[in-house]
Amino acid sequence: MLVVGRKPGQYIVIDEKIIVRVIKSDEGHLRLAIEAPQDIQIIRGELLQKEITHLVQ
């Protein structure tokens, strides 16, 4: 796992295809913008966990 610190307006690039940009950072709240090709699914962690839990039951 890579852990990086970024300020609003800064970004990281993953595999030259995905851009994760910090849009806003306020007192423990972070907003990210993610640019990725259409064929890459992006899902929030809590929704994925909910799906997994539902499938296991």
Secondary structure, 3 states (H helix, E strand, C coil): CCCCCCCCCCEEEECCCEEEEEEEEECCEEEEEEECCCCCCCCCHHHHHHHHHHHHC
